[in-house]
Amino acid sequence: MGIRSEALIPGRGDITATVDVVEHLGSESLLYAMAGKTRIVAKVSAGFNRGIGEAISFTPRDSGVHFFFQGSRIERSG
C-alpha cells in the first residue's frame, strides 16, 4: 500500500506517528514521522506547527491511497 504525501491530512485519524524531521520548503513543509517501523512523509502547509518528538495523527484521502501486488498497482473499481 502506498499513500501520497499530499493525501495525508494531519490532525485526527487512525494513523499515529512521532515526528522526527521537519523540512521547511517555503510555502509548504514535509513532516517525516515514524509509525512503529514505518516511515511516513506528509506534505503540509508551512504554517502547520509540529516539533520533533511530538505525536501526530493522520487521515488519508481515499484518492491518494494506492495498492500494489508484486510490484504492480492494483486498480480499484467503483
Z-matrix of the N, CA and C atoms (Angstrom, degrees):
N
C 1 1.438
C 2 1.523 1 107.97
N 3 1.293 2 116.52 1 141.49
C 4 1.451 3 122.48 2 175.94
C 5 1.520 4 109.87 3 -132.57
N 6 1.324 5 115.59 4 142.47
C 7 1.458 6 120.69 5 177.57
C 8 1.522 7 107.94 6 -126.30
N 9 1.308 8 117.14 7 124.63
C 10 1.470 9 120.90 8 178.66
C 11 1.524 10 110.06 9 -63.56
N 12 1.330 11 116.40 10 142.20
C 13 1.467 12 121.28 11 -175.68
C 14 1.523 13 112.56 12 -60.02
N 15 1.328 14 117.82 13 -33.89
C 16 1.466 15 120.88 14 179.85
C 17 1.524 16 111.98 15 -78.43
N 18 1.338 17 117.82 16 -9.33
C 19 1.464 18 121.86 17 -179.72
C 20 1.524 19 112.71 18 -92.14
N 21 1.325 20 117.69 19 -1.75
C 22 1.458 21 121.02 20 177.82
C 23 1.519 22 109.42 21 -91.68
N 24 1.320 23 116.37 22 115.90
C 25 1.464 24 122.09 23 -179.49
C 26 1.525 25 107.84 24 -95.11
N 27 1.344 26 117.09 25 113.70
C 28 1.464 27 118.89 26 -178.10
C 29 1.522 28 112.04 27 -77.03
N 30 1.307 29 115.28 28 153.99
C 31 1.460 30 120.52 29 176.38
C 32 1.500 31 112.15 30 130.80
N 33 1.313 32 116.45 31 -80.70
C 34 1.465 33 121.00 32 178.45
C 35 1.511 34 109.00 33 -123.62
N 36 1.311 35 116.23 34 151.04
C 37 1.451 36 119.23 35 176.46
C 38 1.506 37 111.91 36 156.87
N 39 1.317 38 113.95 37 178.35
C 40 1.464 39 121.12 38 -176.42
C 41 1.519 40 113.62 39 -86.15
N 42 1.313 41 118.22 40 -14.34
C 43 1.460 42 121.13 41 178.71
C 44 1.530 43 107.62 42 -93.43
N 45 1.307 44 116.89 43 114.68
C 46 1.466 45 120.88 44 179.24
C 47 1.518 46 109.45 45 -114.16
N 48 1.318 47 115.66 46 143.64
C 49 1.462 48 120.76 47 -175.62
C 50 1.524 49 109.68 48 -153.66
N 51 1.327 50 114.95 49 172.35
C 52 1.461 51 122.21 50 175.76
C 53 1.520 52 108.57 51 -118.37
N 54 1.326 53 116.85 52 126.67
C 55 1.466 54 122.62 53 -178.80
C 56 1.532 55 109.26 54 -68.62
N 57 1.343 56 116.70 55 131.28
C 58 1.461 57 118.52 56 174.87
C 59 1.523 58 114.00 57 -123.77
N 60 1.337 59 118.05 58 -13.39
C 61 1.472 60 121.11 59 174.93
C 62 1.525 61 107.79 60 -149.06
N 63 1.332 62 116.82 61 138.33
C 64 1.464 63 122.23 62 171.86
C 65 1.523 64 106.77 63 -122.89
N 66 1.331 65 115.67 64 119.64
C 67 1.466 66 120.99 65 -178.59
C 68 1.522 67 108.17 66 -109.75
N 69 1.328 68 116.83 67 109.06
C 70 1.461 69 122.09 68 -179.31
C 71 1.528 70 109.21 69 -83.29
N 72 1.338 71 116.07 70 126.62
C 73 1.466 72 121.41 71 -175.29
C 74 1.525 73 112.33 72 -123.05
N 75 1.310 74 117.69 73 28.79
C 76 1.461 75 120.70 74 -178.72
C 77 1.513 76 110.52 75 93.25
N 78 1.344 77 116.93 76 -103.90
C 79 1.465 78 120.58 77 -176.47
C 80 1.524 79 113.36 78 -79.55
N 81 1.314 80 117.48 79 -6.51
C 82 1.456 81 121.67 80 178.20
C 83 1.521 82 109.84 81 -147.51
N 84 1.305 83 115.26 82 167.56
C 85 1.463 84 121.26 83 177.50
C 86 1.514 85 108.75 84 -133.54
N 87 1.325 86 115.82 85 153.43
C 88 1.452 87 121.17 86 172.19
C 89 1.517 88 107.96 87 -107.36
N 90 1.332 89 116.09 88 126.83
C 91 1.452 90 121.52 89 175.15
C 92 1.515 91 107.50 90 -101.06
N 93 1.303 92 117.09 91 123.43
C 94 1.460 93 122.62 92 174.77
C 95 1.520 94 106.01 93 -103.30
N 96 1.312 95 116.43 94 126.74
C 97 1.453 96 120.54 95 -176.26
C 98 1.524 97 109.61 96 -141.11
N 99 1.324 98 115.08 97 160.26
C 100 1.461 99 121.16 98 176.91
C 101 1.518 100 109.26 99 -114.89
N 102 1.331 101 115.31 100 128.53
C 103 1.458 102 122.99 101 173.03
C 104 1.523 103 105.39 102 -112.76
N 105 1.305 104 115.94 103 93.26
C 106 1.463 105 119.22 104 -171.62
C 107 1.514 106 108.35 105 67.98
N 108 1.335 107 117.05 106 -120.22
C 109 1.470 108 121.95 107 178.04
C 110 1.522 109 112.29 108 -100.69
N 111 1.330 110 116.88 109 8.70
C 112 1.465 111 121.89 110 -176.54
C 113 1.520 112 110.81 111 -102.35
N 114 1.344 113 115.96 112 127.54
C 115 1.467 114 122.45 113 176.89
C 116 1.518 115 108.79 114 -80.93
N 117 1.327 116 116.18 115 132.73
C 118 1.461 117 123.10 116 176.38
C 119 1.518 118 107.93 117 -121.41
N 120 1.321 119 115.88 118 135.12
C 121 1.462 120 121.37 119 174.47
C 122 1.517 121 106.86 120 -123.53
N 123 1.327 122 116.13 121 123.72
C 124 1.462 123 121.27 122 -179.64
C 125 1.520 124 109.79 123 -122.78
N 126 1.330 125 115.94 124 134.90
C 127 1.461 126 121.69 125 175.69
C 128 1.518 127 107.84 126 -93.08
N 129 1.335 128 117.03 127 121.91
C 130 1.471 129 122.15 128 -176.96
C 131 1.527 130 109.40 129 -129.60
N 132 1.323 131 116.60 130 165.26
C 133 1.460 132 119.92 131 177.47
C 134 1.524 133 109.29 132 -67.48
N 135 1.321 134 116.19 133 154.68
C 136 1.466 135 121.18 134 -176.14
C 137 1.524 136 111.72 135 -60.75
N 138 1.319 137 118.35 136 -27.63
C 139 1.455 138 121.87 137 -178.71
C 140 1.514 139 114.55 138 -79.29
N 141 1.334 140 117.12 139 -10.58
C 142 1.460 141 119.87 140 179.88
C 143 1.518 142 108.72 141 -69.95
N 144 1.329 143 116.25 142 127.67
C 145 1.459 144 120.02 143 -170.34
C 146 1.526 145 112.11 144 -117.60
N 147 1.309 146 116.41 145 106.39
C 148 1.467 147 123.05 146 170.94
C 149 1.519 148 106.58 147 -136.67
N 150 1.319 149 115.72 148 139.96
C 151 1.451 150 120.49 149 -178.80
C 152 1.516 151 112.43 150 -103.63
N 153 1.297 152 114.66 151 165.19
C 154 1.460 153 121.30 152 177.92
C 155 1.523 154 108.98 153 -60.14
N 156 1.331 155 114.91 154 133.90
C 157 1.454 156 121.46 155 -179.75
C 158 1.518 157 114.55 156 90.12
N 159 1.332 158 117.13 157 -9.10
C 160 1.468 159 120.26 158 -179.69
C 161 1.523 160 110.84 159 -82.32
N 162 1.325 161 114.64 160 147.23
C 163 1.460 162 121.04 161 175.69
C 164 1.517 163 109.37 162 -78.56
N 165 1.330 164 115.81 163 147.75
C 166 1.463 165 121.75 164 178.77
C 167 1.517 166 108.05 165 -148.15
N 168 1.315 167 115.93 166 150.82
C 169 1.464 168 119.82 167 175.60
C 170 1.526 169 108.82 168 -125.38
N 171 1.328 170 115.26 169 156.58
C 172 1.462 171 121.80 170 -176.18
C 173 1.524 172 110.57 171 -135.98
N 174 1.318 173 114.63 172 151.24
C 175 1.455 174 122.99 173 168.27
C 176 1.526 175 106.24 174 -120.93
N 177 1.325 176 118.98 175 126.49
C 178 1.466 177 119.58 176 178.07
C 179 1.528 178 111.68 177 -84.50
N 180 1.335 179 116.04 178 140.06
C 181 1.471 180 120.74 179 170.71
C 182 1.527 181 106.81 180 -73.57
N 183 1.317 182 116.95 181 136.62
C 184 1.471 183 120.63 182 -179.11
C 185 1.526 184 112.68 183 -55.26
N 186 1.330 185 116.57 184 -37.98
C 187 1.468 186 120.46 185 -176.10
C 188 1.528 187 112.48 186 -66.85
N 189 1.325 188 117.69 187 -17.59
C 190 1.459 189 120.67 188 -178.71
C 191 1.510 190 114.55 189 -101.02
N 192 1.349 191 116.93 190 3.98
C 193 1.462 192 121.57 191 -179.56
C 194 1.521 193 108.60 192 -98.78
N 195 1.333 194 115.88 193 129.15
C 196 1.468 195 121.41 194 -178.35
C 197 1.523 196 109.27 195 -130.18
N 198 1.328 197 115.43 196 143.18
C 199 1.459 198 121.40 197 -179.96
C 200 1.518 199 109.91 198 -113.34
N 201 1.332 200 114.99 199 145.66
C 202 1.460 201 121.63 200 -177.16
C 203 1.525 202 110.12 201 -131.91
N 204 1.334 203 116.35 202 149.72
C 205 1.459 204 122.52 203 174.08
C 206 1.517 205 107.57 204 -140.62
N 207 1.308 206 116.45 205 122.58
C 208 1.462 207 123.24 206 -179.61
C 209 1.517 208 111.81 207 50.84
N 210 1.333 209 116.25 208 42.71
C 211 1.449 210 121.95 209 174.67
C 212 1.511 211 115.92 210 84.91
N 213 1.323 212 118.24 211 -2.39
C 214 1.465 213 121.03 212 -179.23
C 215 1.531 214 109.69 213 -115.07
N 216 1.310 215 114.70 214 142.54
C 217 1.469 216 120.35 215 178.86
C 218 1.521 217 109.78 216 -72.64
N 219 1.314 218 115.48 217 137.33
C 220 1.462 219 122.36 218 177.23
C 221 1.532 220 107.02 219 -95.97
N 222 1.304 221 116.90 220 122.51
C 223 1.464 222 121.63 221 178.96
C 224 1.526 223 108.95 222 -78.04
N 225 1.333 224 115.11 223 133.74
C 226 1.463 225 119.41 224 177.27
C 227 1.521 226 109.13 225 -90.43
N 228 1.302 227 116.02 226 140.53
C 229 1.467 228 119.69 227 177.60
C 230 1.522 229 109.29 228 -94.97
N 231 1.318 230 115.52 229 155.68
C 232 1.465 231 120.08 230 177.16
C 233 1.404 232 111.10 231 97.79
